[in-house]
Every structure is written in C-alpha cells, then in structure tokens.
Amino acid sequence: MSCSRRSAIAFALALATPSCFAADWMQFGYDPAHSSHNTAETILTAGNVGSIVALYSHALPDLIDGAPVYLSNVQTGNGVKNLLFAVSRSGTAMALDAADGSVVWSKSPGPASVVTSSPAIDPNRQYVYMTMPDGKIHKYAVADGAETTDANWPEVSTIKPTMERPNGSLAIATYNGTSYLYSVASGYTDTGDYQGHLTTINLSTGAQVVFNTLCSNLAIHLAGPSGDQCSSVGSSIWGRGGAVFDAARNRVYISSGNGPYDANTGGNNWGDSLISLAPDGTPATPGVPYDSYTPTDFLNLYQHDLDLGAMSVALLPVPAGSAIPHLGLQGGKDEVLKLINLDDMSGAGGPRHIGGEIQVITPPPDNYGGHEQSAVWVNPADNATWVFFASFRTGLYGYKLGLNGSQIPQLTSMWRESIGVDIGTTSPVIANGVLYHVGTADGASVNTLMARDPVTANVLWTSPTLSGIHWQSPIVVNGVIYVTDVEGGTAYLKAYGFNGPPPVTHVVTPVAGANGSLVPGTPQTVNDGTTTSFTAVPDNGFSIDSVSGCGGSLAGNLFTTAPVTADCTVTASFAATPPVTHTVTPTATAGGTIAPSDPQTVDDGDTVAFTLSADTGFMLTSVTGCGGSLGNFVYTTAPVTADCTVSASFTQTGDDTIFANGFDPN
C-alpha cells in the first residue's frame, strides 16, 4: 500500500506499522542545536490541526518529568514499532509503544537522585542513552533494552549523585565523522557541593572530557568536600537543553547558573556565564574556554539566585546582510534576554571579559525564569527568524529578528500570551508552521496543550485539561503530538492526532503585483472544498485593475475563491487611478464672445478661466455659472466638482457710441 493512498483503518494502524513515516525525534529540542523545530513534519498543518482528537491516555508506572524522544521503525520482538523513550523522575528507563503508550521494556538501575532530563538516541539508531539516578549514563539497545556493559559503559556523569543531578537533557552531535554525547550536571537546591560540569563522551572510543564551570583547571569529576579538590560550589547547568551544538561554528555551548565568577581576574570560576568549547568538549587551553559571555551584573545574579544558566542558549539564523553572522539568545532566571555575537561574545576578542551583549530585552519579570528552551523558526513566507521564549510564570513571547540601521541584528517583540499566576508555560516546539506548547490560554487557570499560529499567536487547537505539569513539554512527529502529565497521582502518556486520514488540504498562494497588496499576504492552508478570501489593497493613487485565480470573484475589494480542490494562486494587479474630470460648457448670447468657446475638461477641484468680449454696439450685461467671479473681463470658475455651464449675456447699447471694452459707463 502506498503512503499517498491510505484507508482510515490503514492510517490508524500506521501508528503501529510506521513504514509510511520515517521521521524521528532523537534528542531534546529535535536537533543538536535544540531549535525545537521539527523540519520533517508534513502531516499536521495550520489548516488541519484544529481537527485532531485525543488518540489515547495511557497510565504509566512512574512520572516522566520532561519530554520523550522518538524512533520510528524499530524491529522489536513483537514486530516493527514506533517507540518513545524516557526516564522517569525516580529513575526508570522506559521504551513505550507510540501506538498506544504501553511499556515495551523498562530498566531501573536503582534510585539515588531525581531525573528530569531527556534521553538521546545514537545516530546509528541502535542505542538510546539515558542518564540515570546512579550518576551514570547507560547505553540500552532500542529494541529490547539490553544494556551495554564493558570497559566504558555505563559511563560516569557524576561521582556524587546525591549532590548533583541531570536536569539538562542529553545531546548528541557529529563532527568530522565522530559523534559526541553531552551530559550536564546541576544541583538539587541552592545549597550543597556541586560545580556544574559538562561531560563529553566520544561514542566511538568511550573517552571522556570533563569541563567544570567552577575550578575549571581541574578536568575531572570532582569528588566533593572530602576530596578537598574545589572550594568553590553552587554552579549548575540548569537549562532543559543542556549543551547546545553549533554546526556553523563547530562549537558546543554550556550556560552556567550562579556560583562565583572570577575569570576576569585570572581565576578558574565561571559562574553565570555562557561558555564556548570544542566539539569534543575541550577548552582552548586548560581551564579556559574558546570564548565566554558574562553579564556585568554577575554578582547581583549570584547573590539573588538569578541564574543566567537557567536556560540554554538559542542559536538564531541571521537575516541577509547582517553585520554579525552568528547569533545567540541567552535567557535566564532574571527573565532578561541577551542577544550575543557568538563570534566575539564579550566584544573584547576572547574569554575572561564581562558584558558585550548587542541587545538586552527585559520582558515583564516573574522573578522565576524557569529552565525552558526557546524554539527557533525561520518563516518560509519571508525568511525572517522568529524565537519563542517561554516563561515559567508570565507566558509565551514571540520575537522577530531584524536589522537596525547599522545592519546589527535586533529582536522586536511581536506578541505576548500571558498566563495565570503560578502556572507555567513549558518549552515550546514548532512543526510545519504550527507552534505547540503546554500552558494556559489568556485568562485561563488550567493547563492545556495548545497549537498556535506562530506569527499571530492565534490559538488553532486546544486539548482537554492537563493536570500535573512541571517540566513536561510536547514533541510533534509524524502527525502526532505526545506529552505526559499526572492526574490524581498517576502519570499518563497522551497522544493527539487523527483517528483516520487527516483532512485533505490545499494551499492558496496570494501574489500581488506592484502598487498594492493582498491581505493576508501569506499562503493560506484550507480544507478541501472550502473557500478563503483576500482583501485587495491598492497604494495611494492606484486602484484595483484585476484579481483572479482559484475560480473566485471580486466584490468591491474582497476576493473570495470558489471551493478549493487543488493548490492554486490568487493574483492581483493594480493600475494608476485616472483623475476625476468634469466638463465646463461656455455659452454666449449674440453681441459678444466667450473664449475659449468649446467645452473645457478640467480635473476635479481645478478652475478654468474665460475671456469675455462685446461686439461693436453691444455691452456685457452678465456672466454666471460654476460659482465663478469676474475680474477685468476674465471670468474664473470656482473649483469645479461637477459638470457646469458658464453663461454670458450681451445687450445693444441703443446708440452708436463705442465704449471701451463694450461697457456703457452710464
């Protein structure tokens, strides 16, 4: 059976037999940059997402406090399945059947810490890596959960799991043919012995590199107070995305939160800093990253628990002509957004400097920024970059990237969707031009999963109520949205999509010629057999010449298509508006002339003048019409706004005396 011709039953079965679907979601945020943009999604669209329904709500053995990852076409002992992978909060590794949410396999190495991170799937699609409560990264076969145990695996991520935990998710990036696994560590609370570190694992050799954000001169897993290795404590890498890989610069970035900072005075502590490392996790020189950004108010952030590293950096594609080719957006617990030149993060030509951001944006503060990952999207309609920033308490924000007069990138706030008090918006994702997130709609007081238009923030679809939400965030893959929550103490995996084939949709593309526009100006997705409308808006001095396409018709300036049954284009053209004119007709009785004597065409609001002359023995007795006035035998109309007539009358003088200009002075 082909993928293009499916029955309703076949489509429902496709969740279990995914031969028609090949897309995967293999790590948090979809890709190594954690853009949270699924570029492979084609099934859910802005036009049909409003028709999706709940597919299932399946009870889980334990709470998943994060986002799952997804792998299609896995050959299991019970046939080919699409699988979701997650680690529960108390440390149970799970593979779930995407068709119904049931557990395919599970592993539990034993509790020692709280896990809120997402796993990552090996590029070879054979293994899934999970950070577990024992402080180690475990390697499981995707098909049956068989664990690799050898000289390397499981790999150590921390040697003090009761003090450090995996809050940020695992990530994988491939550089020069070698894949690297990135694991970050954070603390449990704001007290305790933790330094915040990145562990990078070469997946070909199992070799590790450790970079500590405190005591960075020590490239080892720190043992804690008893080891007397590092007296500095309190730095964490909190962001949900963990480490972020930039393929354009071949750099991996980590963002630290809190902890002391003294790198600008030659120290080895990098609290509240954005740090740039090589793909294998190594610094430029021992303890010193390739580059760094630290805000000038780092001491205030440290003293007031306003972690810069509460969020991972977002990588933003820049507009054409930008003076800065590589750009990052760093959010934090203080809810202040910093736009950073990734080629020179401090503007001072290297690490160990403070300040240097190219723009600072302060949304309404909530005093608790959270650890959400921003979603990044390039709008295909105009190639503009958008970033969607989620706040733990104040809402969801849409920013559009442009250039100022010096060609420096700048973000402009386009919309904000506020939320209820103490109810958060978790990390958003975007797929096929639709923005998805868990949070609340304006004025609401309960969580739901929502689909929005990313340009306008208009809600396209809302799920039934979700209950217990902490860091849970959705993924969207192969026409289905997956998310977990907790109801009455029980955890659930929920899926939303189509029970049968998705509605047939078509794209109507507006094309406007010069001197006018069509509104809306972006392609519109419509269901088969429905209509859509565009308003033709001419520029000043122009009018609508024609609007055609899609079998539609024009009424005034509103063009409405016929029922759309295929992709089509609406085209508008505009022409210069001809001026409004009027005719002024001159008349004269016998005995004199009016010049010019032919009817005159004048533009609306203009005037015209006529010269009056009496014949010998006659005189001008009156001239009227068009609201004009006479001066020195020249009659000038008022501004003409309608057709009108100028009438001149002449009368014999009664004698042969000839007077100047034909007037009798008596």
C-alpha positions in Angstrom: 0.0 0.0 0.0 1.4 3.4 -0.9 1.7 6.2 1.6 -0.4 8.5 -0.6 -3.4 6.2 -0.7 -4.5 5.0 2.8 -7.8 4.0 4.2 -8.9 5.3 7.6 -8.1 1.9 9.1 -4.7 1.8 7.5 -3.9 5.3 8.8 -4.8 4.3 12.3 -2.6 1.2 12.0 0.2 3.4 10.8 0.9 4.4 14.4 1.9 0.8 14.9 3.4 -0.1 11.5 5.3 3.1 10.5 6.5 2.2 7.0 4.9 5.4 5.7 6.6 7.5 8.4 10.3 7.9 8.6 10.8 11.0 10.8 12.4 10.7 14.2 12.8 13.0 17.2 16.1 11.7 18.6 17.0 14.2 21.3 15.5 17.0 23.3 14.7 20.0 21.1 14.8 17.8 18.0 18.4 18.6 16.8 21.8 19.2 18.4 21.1 23.0 18.4 17.9 22.3 20.3 16.0 24.5 17.9 12.8 22.6 18.9 11.8 22.9 15.2 10.8 19.6 13.5 11.6 20.4 9.9 10.4 16.9 8.7 6.7 17.2 9.8 4.3 17.3 6.9 1.0 15.8 8.3 -0.2 18.4 10.8 -0.8 21.8 9.3 -2.3 25.1 10.3 -5.3 24.1 8.2 -6.0 20.7 9.8 -4.6 20.8 13.3 -8.0 22.1 14.6 -9.5 18.7 13.6 -7.2 16.5 15.7 -8.6 14.4 18.6 -7.2 12.5 21.7 -5.9 9.2 20.5 -5.2 7.7 23.9 -4.3 8.5 27.5 -2.2 5.6 28.8 -1.2 5.2 32.5 2.5 4.9 33.1 4.3 3.1 36.0 6.1 6.3 37.0 6.2 10.1 36.4 8.1 11.4 33.4 9.1 14.9 34.2 10.4 16.0 30.8 10.0 15.3 27.1 10.3 11.9 25.5 12.3 11.1 22.4 11.1 9.1 19.4 12.4 6.5 17.0 10.4 5.0 14.1 10.7 1.6 12.5 12.2 -0.3 15.4 12.3 -4.1 15.0 11.2 -5.4 18.3 10.5 -9.0 19.4 6.8 -8.2 18.7 7.3 -6.7 15.3 8.1 -3.2 13.9 7.1 -0.4 16.2 7.5 3.3 16.7 9.0 3.8 20.1 9.1 6.6 22.6 11.9 6.7 25.2 12.0 8.4 28.6 13.5 8.2 32.0 11.0 8.6 34.9 11.7 11.0 37.7 12.7 8.3 40.1 15.0 6.6 37.6 13.2 4.0 35.5 14.2 3.8 31.8 11.2 3.2 29.6 10.5 2.3 26.0 6.9 3.0 25.1 4.9 1.9 22.1 3.9 5.1 20.3 0.7 3.3 19.1 -0.9 3.0 22.5 1.5 4.1 25.2 2.2 0.7 26.6 5.6 -0.2 28.1 7.7 -2.3 25.6 10.7 -2.6 28.1 11.9 -0.9 31.2 15.1 -0.8 33.3 15.8 0.6 36.8 19.5 0.7 38.0 18.3 1.9 41.4 17.3 5.3 42.8 19.9 7.9 44.1 18.8 11.2 42.6 15.9 12.8 40.7 16.0 12.7 36.9 14.2 15.3 34.8 16.3 15.1 31.6 15.5 13.6 28.3 17.5 10.7 26.7 19.3 10.8 23.4 19.3 8.2 20.5 22.5 7.3 18.8 22.7 8.4 15.1 23.1 4.7 14.2 19.6 4.2 15.6 20.7 1.1 17.6 21.1 2.6 21.1 19.4 5.0 23.4 21.5 6.8 26.1 19.9 7.7 29.4 21.3 9.5 32.4 20.2 7.5 35.5 20.0 8.2 39.2 23.2 6.3 39.9 25.2 9.1 38.4 26.0 7.2 35.2 24.9 7.3 31.6 23.5 3.9 30.5 23.5 2.5 27.0 20.5 0.4 26.0 19.6 -1.3 22.8 16.5 0.4 21.4 14.7 -2.9 20.5 14.8 -4.7 23.8 16.6 -2.6 26.4 19.7 -4.9 26.5 22.4 -2.8 28.3 25.9 -2.5 27.1 28.3 -3.2 29.9 32.0 -3.1 29.1 35.2 -1.2 30.0 33.4 2.1 29.3 29.7 1.6 29.8 27.9 2.7 31.8 29.8 6.0 31.7 30.2 8.2 34.8 28.4 11.6 34.6 29.0 12.4 38.3 30.6 10.7 41.2 28.3 12.4 43.7 24.8 11.7 42.5 23.3 12.6 45.8 24.6 16.2 45.3 24.4 16.5 41.5 21.7 15.5 39.2 20.9 15.5 35.5 18.5 18.4 35.0 19.5 19.3 31.5 18.9 16.7 28.7 21.4 14.6 26.9 22.5 15.8 23.5 24.4 14.2 20.6 26.3 16.0 17.8 28.5 14.6 15.0 31.7 16.4 14.0 34.2 15.2 11.4 32.5 11.8 11.4 32.7 11.3 15.2 29.6 11.5 17.3 29.8 13.1 20.8 27.4 12.6 23.7 27.0 15.6 26.0 25.8 15.4 29.6 25.4 18.3 32.0 25.1 18.4 35.8 23.2 20.6 38.2 22.5 20.6 41.9 19.3 19.8 43.7 18.8 23.0 45.6 20.7 26.2 46.1 23.0 24.7 48.7 25.4 21.8 48.5 28.6 20.8 46.9 28.2 21.0 43.2 30.2 22.7 40.5 28.1 22.4 37.3 30.0 20.5 34.7 29.9 19.1 31.1 30.8 15.5 30.4 31.6 14.9 26.7 31.8 11.2 25.6 33.3 10.1 22.3 30.8 7.5 21.2 33.5 5.8 19.0 36.0 5.3 21.8 34.2 5.9 25.0 36.8 8.5 26.0 35.6 11.4 28.3 36.4 15.1 28.6 35.1 17.0 31.7 34.8 20.8 31.9 33.9 22.2 35.3 32.3 25.6 35.4 34.0 26.1 38.9 37.6 25.1 39.3 37.8 24.7 35.5 41.5 24.0 35.8 40.5 20.6 37.2 39.3 18.5 34.2 37.9 15.7 36.3 34.8 14.6 38.0 35.1 16.4 41.4 34.7 14.2 44.5 33.2 16.7 46.9 34.2 18.2 50.2 36.0 15.1 51.4 38.2 15.2 48.3 39.3 18.8 49.1 39.6 19.4 45.3 37.5 22.5 44.8 36.4 25.0 47.4 34.0 26.8 45.0 30.4 25.5 44.9 27.0 26.4 43.7 27.2 26.5 39.9 24.7 24.5 37.9 23.8 23.9 34.2 20.0 24.0 34.6 18.7 24.6 31.1 16.4 21.9 29.7 18.5 21.7 26.5 21.8 21.1 28.4 24.7 21.5 25.9 24.0 23.2 22.6 26.0 22.4 19.4 26.5 25.0 16.7 27.3 23.3 13.4 28.0 26.6 11.8 30.9 27.3 14.2 31.7 23.8 15.4 31.4 24.8 19.0 29.4 23.4 21.9 27.9 25.9 24.4 27.0 25.5 28.0 25.4 28.1 30.2 26.2 28.1 33.9 24.0 29.4 36.7 25.1 31.0 39.9 28.4 30.1 41.6 31.3 32.6 41.9 32.8 34.3 38.9 36.5 35.4 38.9 37.7 34.5 35.4 38.0 38.2 34.5 40.7 38.5 37.2 42.5 35.3 36.1 40.5 32.8 38.2 39.0 29.5 37.2 35.4 30.1 38.2 32.8 30.7 35.5 29.5 31.2 37.4 26.7 32.8 35.4 28.5 32.6 32.1 27.9 31.3 28.6 31.0 29.2 27.6 32.2 28.0 24.2 34.1 24.7 23.9 35.4 22.5 21.0 33.1 19.7 19.7 34.9 17.2 21.9 34.3 19.3 25.0 37.9 20.5 25.3 38.7 24.2 26.1 41.1 26.4 24.2 43.7 26.0 26.9 43.4 24.0 30.2 40.6 25.6 32.1 40.0 28.4 29.7 37.2 28.2 27.0 37.5 29.5 23.5 35.2 32.3 24.3 32.8 33.4 27.1 30.0 35.8 27.9 29.3 37.0 31.4 26.9 39.9 32.2 28.2 42.9 34.1 25.7 42.2 36.9 27.0 38.7 37.5 27.5 39.4 41.2 23.8 40.5 41.6 22.7 37.4 39.8 24.8 35.2 42.1 23.6 37.0 45.3 19.9 36.9 44.4 19.8 33.4 42.8 19.0 34.7 39.3 20.9 32.0 37.3 22.0 33.0 33.8 22.2 29.3 33.1 18.6 28.6 34.0 18.2 28.4 30.2 20.4 27.0 27.4 21.4 29.4 24.6 19.3 29.5 21.5 21.0 29.8 18.1 19.4 32.3 15.7 19.9 32.4 11.9 20.6 36.0 10.9 18.9 38.0 8.1 20.7 38.5 4.8 23.2 41.4 5.1 23.7 41.1 8.8 27.0 42.5 10.1 27.1 39.6 12.6 26.9 36.2 11.0 26.5 34.0 14.2 24.0 34.9 16.9 22.8 33.5 20.2 20.0 34.4 22.6 20.7 33.8 26.3 17.8 33.9 28.7 18.0 33.4 32.4 16.1 33.2 35.7 16.1 37.0 35.8 14.0 37.0 32.6 16.4 39.3 30.9 17.2 38.2 27.3 20.7 38.9 25.9 21.5 38.9 22.2 25.1 37.8 21.8 27.6 37.8 18.9 28.8 34.2 19.0 32.0 35.2 17.0 33.0 37.6 19.8 30.7 37.0 22.8 32.1 39.8 25.0 33.1 42.2 22.2 36.6 42.1 23.7 38.2 39.4 21.5 38.2 36.4 23.8 37.2 34.9 27.1 37.6 36.4 30.6 35.7 39.6 29.9 32.3 40.8 31.1 29.5 42.5 29.2 29.4 43.0 25.4 25.9 41.8 24.5 24.5 43.6 21.4 20.9 43.8 22.8 19.2 43.4 26.1 15.4 42.8 26.3 13.5 42.8 29.6 10.1 41.1 29.4 7.7 41.6 32.3 9.6 39.8 35.2 8.2 36.9 37.0 11.2 36.6 39.4 11.5 32.9 38.5 12.5 32.4 34.9 12.5 28.6 34.8 14.6 26.3 32.6 12.5 26.2 29.4 14.2 26.0 26.0 13.3 28.6 23.4 12.0 27.5 20.0 13.6 28.9 16.8 11.9 29.1 13.4 12.6 30.7 10.0 9.3 31.8 8.5 9.3 30.5 4.9 7.0 33.3 3.8 9.7 36.0 4.3 12.8 34.1 5.6 12.5 36.0 8.9 13.8 34.4 12.0 11.5 34.1 15.0 12.2 32.9 18.5 9.6 31.8 21.0 10.6 32.4 24.6 8.7 30.5 27.4 8.4 31.9 30.9 7.8 29.8 34.0 5.0 32.2 35.1 4.4 35.1 32.8 3.6 33.5 29.5 4.9 32.9 26.0 6.6 35.5 23.9 7.1 35.8 20.1 10.1 37.8 18.9 11.1 38.6 15.3 14.7 39.2 14.3 15.6 42.1 12.0 18.5 44.5 11.4 19.0 48.1 12.6 20.4 50.9 10.5 23.9 49.6 11.1 22.9 46.1 10.0 23.2 44.8 13.5 20.6 42.1 14.4 17.9 43.2 16.8 14.8 41.4 18.2 11.4 43.0 18.1 8.6 41.9 20.4 5.6 40.8 18.2 3.2 39.3 20.7 2.9 38.0 24.3 0.4 35.5 25.6 0.1 35.9 29.3 -0.8 33.1 31.7 -2.3 32.6 35.1 -0.4 33.1 38.3 2.0 30.3 39.2 1.0 28.3 36.1 3.9 27.9 33.7 4.4 27.6 30.0 6.9 24.8 29.3 9.4 24.5 26.4 7.5 25.2 23.1 8.1 23.3 19.8 7.3 24.2 16.2 6.5 21.9 13.3 5.2 22.7 9.8 4.3 26.3 10.6 2.4 25.5 13.9 3.7 26.4 17.4 2.9 23.9 20.2 3.2 24.3 24.0 1.8 23.3 27.3 0.5 26.2 29.3 -2.7 28.3 29.7 -4.7 30.5 27.3 -5.3 34.1 28.3 -7.5 34.3 31.4 -7.5 30.6 31.9 -6.4 28.9 35.1 -5.7 25.3 33.9 -3.0 23.8 31.7 -3.8 22.6 28.2 -1.7 21.6 25.2 -2.2 24.3 22.6 -1.4 24.8 18.9 -0.9 28.4 17.8 -0.2 30.4 14.7 3.4 31.4 15.3 3.0 34.8 13.6 -0.2 36.0 15.3 -0.3 33.7 18.4 -3.9 32.8 17.5 -5.0 29.5 19.0 -5.7 26.9 16.4 -6.4 24.0 18.7 -6.6 23.3 22.5 -6.5 19.9 24.2 -8.6 18.8 27.1 -7.2 19.9 30.5 -3.8 18.6 31.6 -3.3 18.3 35.3 0.2 18.0 36.9 2.7 19.8 34.7 6.2 20.6 35.8 8.9 20.4 33.0 6.8 18.2 30.7 6.8 19.5 27.2 5.4 18.1 23.9 7.0 16.6 20.9 5.4 16.6 17.4 6.3 13.8 15.0 4.6 12.0 12.1 1.3 13.7 12.6 1.0 13.0 16.4 1.6 15.2 19.5 2.9 13.3 22.5 3.0 14.7 26.1 3.0 13.4 29.6 1.2 14.7 32.7 -0.1 13.5 36.2 -3.7 13.1 37.2 -4.6 12.0 40.7 -1.1 10.8 41.4 -1.0 8.7 38.3 1.3 9.5 35.3 0.0 9.3 31.8 1.3 9.4 28.3 -1.1 11.2 26.0 -1.3 11.3 22.2 -3.3 13.6 19.9 -3.7 13.2 16.2 -6.2 11.9 13.6 -8.3 8.8 14.0 -8.3 8.4 10.3 -6.6 10.1 7.4 -6.0 13.8 8.0 -8.3 16.2 6.2 -7.3 16.9 2.6 -5.9 20.4 2.5 -4.7 22.7 -0.2 -2.6 25.9 -0.3 -3.9 29.1 -1.8 -1.0 31.4 -2.5 -1.6 35.2 -2.9 0.6 37.1 -5.4 0.2 40.9 -5.6 1.7 43.0 -8.4 3.3 46.4 -7.9 1.5 49.3 -6.2 -0.8 47.2 -4.0 -1.1 44.1 -1.8 -3.3 41.2 -0.9 -4.3 40.7 2.8 -3.5 38.2 4.1 -0.2 38.2 2.2 0.9 34.6 3.1 -0.2 31.3 1.7 -3.4 30.0 3.3 -4.0 26.3 4.0 -7.6 25.4 3.5 -9.6 22.2 3.8 -10.7 20.6 0.5 -14.0 22.1 -0.7 -13.8 25.3 1.4 -13.2 28.9 0.3 -10.9 31.6 1.5 -10.9 35.4 1.0 -8.3 38.1 0.3 -8.7 41.9 0.5 -7.0 43.8 -2.4 -5.5 47.0 -1.0 -4.2 49.4 -3.7 -1.5 52.0 -2.8 -2.4 55.7 -2.8 -3.0 56.9 -6.3 -3.7 53.4 -7.6 -6.8 51.2 -8.0 -7.6 47.6 -8.4 -7.0 46.5 -12.0 -7.9 42.8 -11.7 -8.0 40.0 -9.2 -8.2 36.4 -10.5 -7.5 32.8 -9.7 -8.9 29.8 -7.9 -12.2 30.3 -9.7 -13.0 33.3 -7.4 -14.9 36.6 -7.8 -14.3 40.1 -6.7 -16.9 42.2 -4.8 -15.7 45.6 -4.1 -12.1 45.0 -2.8 -12.9 41.5 -1.3 -11.9 38.5 -3.5 -13.4 35.1 -2.5 -12.2 31.9 -4.1 -14.5 29.2 -5.3 -14.4 25.9 -3.2 -10.8 24.9 -3.4 -10.0 21.4 -4.7 -6.3 21.9 -5.5 -3.4 24.2 -4.8 -3.9 27.4 -6.6 -2.9 31.1 -6.8 -4.8 34.3 -6.4 -3.2 37.1 -8.5 -3.9 40.8 -8.1 -2.8 43.7 -10.3 -3.1 47.4 -9.7 -3.2 50.4 -12.1 -2.8 54.2 -11.7 -6.1 55.7 -10.8 -7.3 58.0 -13.6 -8.1 61.5 -12.4 -11.8 62.5 -11.9 -12.7 65.2 -14.5 -15.7 67.5 -15.2 -16.9 69.4 -18.2 -17.4 73.2 -18.1 -19.5 74.3 -21.1 -19.3 78.0 -22.1 -22.3 79.8 -23.8 -22.8 83.4 -25.0 -25.7 85.4 -26.4 -25.5 87.4 -29.6 -23.4 90.6 -29.4 -20.2 89.1 -27.9 -17.9 86.1 -27.5 -16.6 83.9 -24.7 -13.2 82.4 -25.2 -12.5 79.6 -25.2 -15.8 78.8 -26.7 -15.5 75.0 -26.6 -16.5 72.9 -23.6 -13.5 72.5 -21.2 -12.4 69.3 -19.4 -10.9 70.0 -16.0 -9.7 67.8 -13.2 -11.8 67.6 -10.1 -11.1 70.7 -7.9 -9.4 72.7 -10.6 -10.6 76.1 -12.0 -10.9 77.4 -15.6 -11.0 81.0 -16.9 -12.9 82.5 -19.8 -12.3 85.9 -21.5 -15.5 87.9 -22.4 -15.6 90.4 -25.4 -18.6 92.6 -26.6 -19.1 93.3 -30.3 -19.4 97.0 -31.5 -22.6 98.5 -30.2 -23.0 95.8 -27.5 -22.0 95.5 -23.9 -21.6 92.6 -21.5 -24.5 92.7 -19.1 -24.0 89.4 -17.1 -21.9 86.3 -16.7 -22.8 83.5 -14.4 -22.3 79.8 -13.6 -19.9 77.4 -11.9 -19.6 79.6 -8.9 -17.2 81.9 -10.6 -16.3 85.6 -10.4 -15.5 88.3 -13.0 -12.4 90.5 -12.9 -11.2 92.7 -15.8 -13.4 90.8 -18.3 -11.9 87.4 -17.3 -14.4 85.1 -15.6 -12.8 82.4 -13.4 -14.8 79.5 -12.1 -14.7 78.2 -8.5 -13.0 74.8 -8.0 -15.1 72.5 -10.2 -16.6 69.4 -8.6 -19.3 68.7 -11.2 -20.3 69.4 -14.8 -21.5 73.0 -15.1 -22.1 75.9 -17.6 -20.8 79.4 -17.8 -23.3 81.7 -19.5 -22.5 85.2 -20.8 -25.2 87.8 -21.9 -24.7 90.8 -24.2 -27.1 93.8 -24.9 -27.1 96.5 -27.5 -26.2 100.0 -26.2 -29.0 101.8 -28.1 -26.6 104.3 -29.9 -23.5 104.2 -32.0 -21.2 105.3 -29.3 -18.4 102.8 -28.8 -17.2 102.4 -25.2 -14.0 100.9 -24.0 -14.4 97.1 -23.7 -18.0 97.3 -24.8 -19.3 98.7 -21.4 -21.5 101.7 -21.1 -20.1 103.8 -18.3 -23.6 105.1 -17.5 
